[in-house]
Amino acid sequence: MKQQYHRRWLLQSVSGLIIVSAGLCMVIEAGIYKSSGVPVWNWVAAGTLSLIVFNAGLCLLVDALRFRMLRDQAEKNDSR
């Protein structure tokens, strides 16, 4: 069980960091669209999508923290 928690934590934390980074890059790109005179619906759509991606990455990171805590709890129970 402890290995499953560790594997899940590792996968989700790395995935979450990658997705958060991608979301931040997309936010910057939406800002560039806005400042370069692209039609409003283009940069609004890009900004909305970027915030969805960013928040999905944060959700993965928070869920990864839960698996880390479960893994630590399993280790503590094994050592008793």
DAHU-V234789 format. One record per residue. RES is the residue in one small letter. SS is DSSP state (A for helix, B for strand, O for the rest). NEAR is the number of other ideal C-beta (glycine too) atoms within 10 Angstrom. Layout:
# DAHU-V234789
res:RES ss:SS near:NEAR
res:RES ss:SS near:NEAR
This chain:
# DAHU-V234789
res:m ss:O near:10
res:k ss:A near:14
res:q ss:A near:9
res:q ss:A near:12
res:y ss:A near:19
res:h ss:A near:17
res:r ss:A near:12
res:r ss:A near:17
res:w ss:A near:20
res:l ss:A near:14
res:l ss:A near:13
res:q ss:A near:20
res:s ss:A near:17
res:v ss:A near:13
res:s ss:A near:15
res:g ss:A near:20
res:l ss:A near:14
res:i ss:A near:12
res:i ss:A near:19
res:v ss:A near:19
res:s ss:A near:13
res:a ss:A near:15
res:g ss:A near:20
res:l ss:A near:14
res:c ss:A near:13
res:m ss:A near:18
res:v ss:A near:17
res:i ss:A near:11
res:e ss:A near:14
res:a ss:A near:21
res:g ss:A near:14
res:i ss:A near:12
res:y ss:A near:18
res:k ss:A near:15
res:s ss:A near:9
res:s ss:O near:8
res:g ss:O near:7
res:v ss:O near:14
res:p ss:O near:9
res:v ss:A near:9
res:w ss:A near:8
res:n ss:A near:12
res:w ss:A near:19
res:v ss:A near:14
res:a ss:A near:13
res:a ss:A near:19
res:g ss:A near:17
res:t ss:A near:11
res:l ss:A near:14
res:s ss:A near:20
res:l ss:A near:14
res:i ss:A near:12
res:v ss:A near:18
res:f ss:A near:19
res:n ss:A near:13
res:a ss:A near:16
res:g ss:A near:20
res:l ss:A near:13
res:c ss:A near:14
res:l ss:A near:20
res:l ss:A near:17
res:v ss:A near:11
res:d ss:A near:15
res:a ss:A near:20
res:l ss:A near:14
res:r ss:A near:13
res:f ss:A near:19
res:r ss:A near:17
res:m ss:A near:12
res:l ss:A near:17
res:r ss:A near:20
res:d ss:A near:14
res:q ss:A near:12
res:a ss:A near:16
res:e ss:A near:12
res:k ss:A near:9
res:n ss:A near:10
res:d ss:A near:9
res:s ss:O near:6
res:r ss:O near:4
